[in-house]
């Protein structure tokens, strides 16, 4: 489900628009119970996205505090041959 959306609000809009949402790794549960289960799964995916974002921001801040240079090489010009390599 997290590949479709990490937002419970977005999934809710899909369900309100009567979009038939099915997942290969989840049983197809229809009706009010199915809608409830899908919304709960979207809420868990939204929570997971928030936790990942928070953890990434903290790790970047810690690396920056250690004067770690972040990002790739930006000051060098890398040559490209005729084959794009």
N, C-alpha and C positions, 0 to 999 in steps of 0.2 A: 504494500500500500504506500510505503514511503516514496516510491518512484513516481506515483501518480500525484501525490500531494503530501505536504507536511503541514497543511493547514486544515483544521477541522471546519473552518468557515467555508473554504473552497469546496470541500467534499459535500457540505450541507447544501451549497448552491447547486451542485451537480444533482444531488438527490431530489431537491425541490423542482428541478427542471425535468424530472423523470428520466434521467440518464441511467441506463441499465449498467451498473458497475459490477464487474465480476473479477475475482482474483483467483489465479490458478492454485495458489497455496492455501486458500481459505475456503471452507465449505460455503456453498451458496445457501444462505439463509434469507428467506424472503419475508416481507411483511414488517411489522413493527420491530420484531426481534432482530431481523437482518439489518435494518436501518440503525438500530441501537448499537449492534456489534461493529458496524462500519464506522460509526461516529466515534466509538471508543478506540478503535484501532487508529483512526486519524488523530485523535487526541494524543495517543502514545507516540505516534510519529512526530507530531508537533513538539512534544516535550523533548524527544530525542534530538531534534534539530536545534532546539534552544540550548540543550546541554552541550552539544558539539560546538556550537558557536561560542558559548561562554568559555569552554575549555581552550579553544583555539585562541581567543582573544587574550586569555590569561597567559598562555604559553608564549605568544608573541610579545606581550608586555614584559615577561620575565627575560626573554632573550634580548630584548632591547635594553633592559636594565643592566645586562651583562655586557653591553656594548657589542653584541653579536650583529654582524652585518646581515641584514635580511634581504631576501630577493636574489635574483640571478645576476649575472655579470652584465652590466649596462654600459660600462665605459669602453669596452673593446668592440671594434668593428670586425666581424667575422666574415671572411670572404666566401662567396658562393660561386661554384663552378657552373658551367652551362647545363649541367644535369640537376641543378638545384640543391647540390650537396656541398 
